[in-house]
Amino acid sequence: MSTALSSVDVTDGDDVQSSAVGGSRRLLSVAEIQQVLRQLRTRPARPAPSGFGDRPHHADSDEGERPARGNEQVPTARRPARSNGGASAEGWGDTAAGTRLAGGDEPELEAGWIVVLAAHAGAGASTVALAIGDAAAADDLPAHLIDTAHPSRSGLVAAAFEELGTDVTGAWRRGLRTGVTIDRRVADLAPTGWPVPPVGDGPGVTVVDLGLAVPEHLSRPAADRALPIVVCRPTVPGVRLTEQLLGHLAHRPAAIAAIGPSRWPGEVTSSLGPRMRALRAAGRVVPVPTYRRLQVTGLVSSPLPKSVRSAGRQLLELLDGSRPGAP
């Protein structure tokens, strides 16, 4: 009843199957099974397949580094690189990082310059700055508009009808629209000086669009002799943020440009702080109407709507008495 051992089918899975003799299958005898088991015990153990058993050790793991042998240098575990996504180049009008207005090599604001500040994101400072420039140009005053926003976030990138290229420093790009010279930043790195004023026949109006400013960088407009205009939306959060910004401007003769309807909801008027309430009572809050076309196209080279330019003229007249050389 015994069968040759070569006829026994032994697999790697340690399964013992019956042998085939003459096309028929039979069960193994006890002696044959014992013989097969003895052979299986004497086989060398195979390594476990990948993905089973102990977890493989990775070179970047912090666990158990291999000591160096002799002069051999063992590489240390790598640490993930720190992301610098929020460390964009700080600039005067960078709406993401806030406006840098103090310290470093940044130039001072000149006396009589009109400085446009946004009280909150999306207030519309570029629209107000352009409206003031267009209003000055309509009154035959040469207007110089300086846009300090980061190049990728400039609201005036399409406001000029003619581009004149960059200046000798490569820091500013100049464009022209009717009666207004526009200078915009070129690179991520903030310039260390203001652009050269355009050649004119007499004193004009310089408007600096500073955009959104963070409170800790507002010491310069408060100390300089520039004339601030704060832009906001007539909403409850908008007027509250405006009140905070006015507190940082100390006693500068500010004006408010409120983009939206001239009649404010009761919730907004009841949320006014003492500074903004006083400016509103003194007639230093100018409503700037909104237009669907501007909301769709943004600021382009075509003239602004008449009512928007009229609001810019009102703001200019409020500050005229404080500007050097003003009639």
C-alpha positions in Angstrom: 0.0 0.0 0.0 3.0 2.3 0.1 3.5 4.8 -2.6 6.8 6.4 -3.8 7.4 9.8 -2.1 7.8 11.5 -5.4 4.2 10.9 -6.2 3.1 13.0 -3.2 2.1 16.6 -4.1 3.5 18.9 -1.4 2.9 22.6 -1.9 4.4 25.7 -0.4 1.2 26.3 1.5 1.9 23.1 3.5 -1.1 21.4 2.1 -0.8 17.6 1.7 -2.9 16.2 -1.1 -3.6 12.7 -2.2 -1.4 11.1 -4.8 -2.6 9.9 -8.2 -1.9 6.3 -9.2 -3.2 5.0 -12.4 -5.6 7.9 -12.8 -7.3 7.2 -9.4 -6.8 9.2 -6.2 -6.3 7.6 -2.7 -5.6 8.8 0.8 -2.0 8.7 2.1 -1.0 6.4 4.8 0.1 7.6 8.3 3.7 6.7 7.5 3.7 8.7 4.3 2.2 11.7 6.0 4.9 11.5 8.8 7.6 11.4 6.1 6.2 14.5 4.4 6.1 16.4 7.7 9.7 15.5 8.4 10.7 16.9 5.1 8.7 20.1 5.6 10.4 20.8 8.9 13.9 20.6 7.4 13.1 23.2 4.7 14.6 26.7 5.2 11.9 29.3 6.2 10.9 31.7 3.4 10.7 35.5 4.1 7.2 36.8 4.5 5.7 38.5 1.4 5.8 42.2 1.1 3.0 43.8 3.0 2.8 41.1 5.7 4.6 40.6 9.0 6.8 43.4 10.5 6.4 46.9 9.1 9.3 47.8 6.9 11.7 50.5 8.1 11.9 53.7 6.0 14.9 55.8 5.7 12.9 58.9 6.7 11.5 57.3 9.8 12.6 58.8 13.2 12.9 55.2 14.6 16.3 53.6 15.3 18.9 55.2 13.1 21.8 53.0 12.1 25.1 54.0 13.8 27.9 55.1 11.6 30.8 52.7 10.9 34.2 54.3 10.8 34.2 57.5 8.7 30.9 56.7 7.2 28.2 59.5 7.5 24.7 58.4 8.1 22.1 60.8 6.6 19.8 62.2 9.2 16.0 61.9 8.8 14.5 64.5 6.5 12.0 66.9 7.8 9.3 68.3 5.6 10.1 71.7 4.2 8.2 74.5 5.9 5.6 76.1 3.6 6.1 79.8 2.8 2.7 80.2 1.3 1.8 83.0 3.7 5.2 84.7 3.4 4.6 86.8 0.3 6.8 89.8 -0.3 5.5 92.6 2.0 4.6 95.6 0.0 3.0 99.0 0.6 -0.3 98.0 -0.8 -0.3 94.2 -0.6 -3.9 93.3 0.2 -2.9 89.8 1.4 -0.2 90.7 3.8 -1.4 94.3 4.7 0.3 97.6 3.8 3.8 98.3 5.1 3.9 101.9 6.1 6.6 102.1 8.7 10.2 101.1 9.1 12.8 99.9 6.6 13.7 102.0 3.5 10.2 102.9 2.5 9.8 106.5 1.4 7.8 109.0 3.3 4.5 110.3 2.1 4.7 113.9 0.7 2.7 116.7 2.2 -0.6 117.3 0.5 -0.7 113.8 -1.1 -4.1 112.2 -1.0 -3.9 108.8 0.5 -6.7 106.3 -0.1 -7.1 103.5 2.5 -9.5 100.6 2.5 -11.2 100.0 5.9 -11.8 96.3 4.9 -11.3 93.9 2.1 -13.3 94.7 -1.0 -14.1 98.2 0.0 -13.3 99.8 -3.4 -10.2 101.9 -2.7 -8.9 101.7 -6.3 -12.3 102.9 -7.7 -12.2 105.9 -5.3 -8.6 106.7 -6.1 -9.3 106.7 -9.8 -12.5 108.8 -9.4 -10.4 111.4 -7.6 -7.8 111.4 -10.4 -10.4 111.7 -13.1 -12.1 114.5 -11.3 -8.9 116.4 -11.0 -8.1 115.9 -14.7 -11.6 117.1 -15.6 -10.7 120.3 -13.7 -7.5 120.7 -15.8 -5.3 119.6 -12.9 -2.6 117.1 -13.8 -3.2 114.0 -11.8 -0.7 111.4 -10.7 -2.1 108.1 -9.4 0.3 105.7 -7.6 -1.0 102.2 -7.2 1.0 100.4 -4.5 -0.8 97.0 -4.7 1.1 93.8 -5.5 1.2 93.4 -9.3 -1.0 90.4 -9.3 -3.7 92.2 -7.2 -3.8 95.6 -8.8 -7.2 97.0 -9.6 -5.8 99.5 -12.0 -4.0 97.1 -14.4 -6.4 97.9 -17.2 -7.2 101.6 -16.3 -4.7 103.1 -18.7 -5.3 103.4 -22.5 -1.5 103.6 -23.2 1.4 101.9 -21.6 4.8 103.7 -21.5 6.9 100.9 -20.0 9.0 100.8 -16.9 11.1 103.5 -15.3 15.0 103.4 -15.1 14.8 101.5 -11.8 12.5 98.8 -13.2 10.3 99.1 -10.2 7.4 101.1 -11.7 5.3 100.7 -14.8 3.7 103.9 -16.2 0.5 104.2 -18.1 -1.7 107.1 -19.3 -5.4 107.8 -19.4 -7.0 111.2 -20.1 -5.3 113.7 -17.8 -4.1 111.0 -15.4 -0.6 109.4 -15.2 -0.8 106.0 -13.5 2.3 104.3 -11.9 2.0 100.6 -10.9 4.4 98.2 -9.2 6.3 95.9 -11.5 7.8 93.1 -9.3 7.1 91.3 -6.0 9.8 93.3 -4.2 8.5 96.6 -2.9 10.2 99.6 -4.4 12.4 101.7 -2.1 11.3 105.1 -3.6 8.3 106.7 -5.2 8.1 107.0 -9.0 9.4 110.2 -10.7 6.5 112.7 -10.9 5.2 113.3 -14.4 6.2 116.5 -16.2 3.5 119.1 -15.8 2.8 122.8 -16.2 2.0 123.4 -12.6 1.1 121.8 -9.2 -1.3 118.9 -9.6 -2.9 116.2 -7.5 -1.1 113.1 -6.3 -3.3 110.2 -5.2 -1.7 107.2 -3.5 -3.8 104.0 -3.5 -2.5 102.2 -0.4 -5.3 99.7 -0.3 -5.9 97.6 2.7 -3.7 98.5 5.7 -3.1 96.6 8.9 -3.3 98.7 12.1 0.3 98.3 13.2 1.5 99.9 9.9 -0.7 103.0 10.1 1.7 105.2 12.1 3.0 107.0 9.0 -0.2 108.4 7.6 -1.0 109.6 11.1 2.4 111.4 11.4 2.9 112.6 7.8 1.1 115.5 6.3 -0.8 113.4 3.8 -4.5 113.6 3.5 -6.3 110.3 4.2 -9.5 109.1 2.6 -11.0 106.0 4.1 -13.1 103.8 1.9 -15.8 101.5 3.2 -19.1 99.9 2.5 -22.2 101.0 4.5 -22.6 97.7 6.4 -22.5 97.0 10.1 -19.1 95.3 9.8 -17.9 98.0 7.4 -18.6 100.9 9.7 -17.1 99.1 12.7 -13.9 98.5 10.9 -13.8 102.0 9.6 -14.1 103.3 13.2 -11.1 101.2 14.2 -9.1 102.6 11.3 -10.0 106.2 12.1 -8.7 105.6 15.6 -5.2 104.8 14.2 -5.2 108.0 12.1 -5.4 110.1 15.2 -6.6 113.7 14.4 -5.8 113.7 10.7 -8.5 115.6 8.6 -10.0 112.4 7.1 -12.9 112.0 4.8 -15.0 108.9 4.2 -16.0 107.4 0.9 -18.9 105.1 1.4 -19.5 102.9 -1.6 -23.2 102.1 -1.8 -26.6 103.8 -1.3 -26.7 107.3 0.3 -29.5 106.2 2.7 -28.1 103.8 5.2 -30.2 101.1 7.0 -31.0 101.8 10.7 -28.8 98.9 11.8 -25.8 100.7 10.1 -26.4 104.1 11.6 -26.9 102.7 15.1 -23.5 100.9 14.7 -21.6 104.1 14.0 -18.7 105.0 16.4 -18.1 108.5 17.7 -15.4 109.4 15.1 -17.4 108.3 12.1 -20.6 109.8 13.5 -18.8 113.2 13.9 -17.5 113.0 10.3 -20.9 112.2 9.0 -22.4 115.2 10.9 -19.7 117.4 9.5 -20.5 116.4 5.9 -17.2 114.5 5.4 -18.9 111.2 4.4 -19.4 111.1 0.6 -21.6 108.3 -0.9 -20.1 106.7 -4.0 -22.8 104.9 -6.2 -22.2 101.4 -7.4 -22.6 100.4 -11.1 -23.2 96.9 -12.4 -21.0 97.6 -15.4 -18.0 98.3 -13.1 -18.7 95.3 -11.0 -18.5 93.1 -14.2 -15.7 94.8 -16.1 -13.6 96.3 -13.4 -11.7 99.5 -13.9 -10.9 100.0 -17.6 -9.6 102.8 -19.8 -13.1 104.1 -20.6 -14.3 107.1 -18.5 -16.0 106.4 -15.2 -19.7 107.1 -14.8 -20.5 110.7 -14.2 -21.9 110.1 -10.7 -18.7 108.3 -9.7 -16.6 111.1 -11.0 -18.9 113.6 -9.1 -18.2 111.7 -5.9 -14.5 112.0 -6.6 -14.8 115.7 -7.1 -16.7 116.0 -3.7 -13.8 114.2 -2.0 -11.3 116.4 -3.7 -13.1 119.6 -2.6 -13.2 118.4 1.0 -9.4 118.1 1.0 -8.7 121.1 -1.2 -8.2 123.5 1.7 -5.6 121.2 3.3 -3.5 120.7 0.1 -0.4 122.9 -0.4 -0.8 125.2 -3.3 -4.6 124.7 -3.5 -6.6 127.9 -4.4 
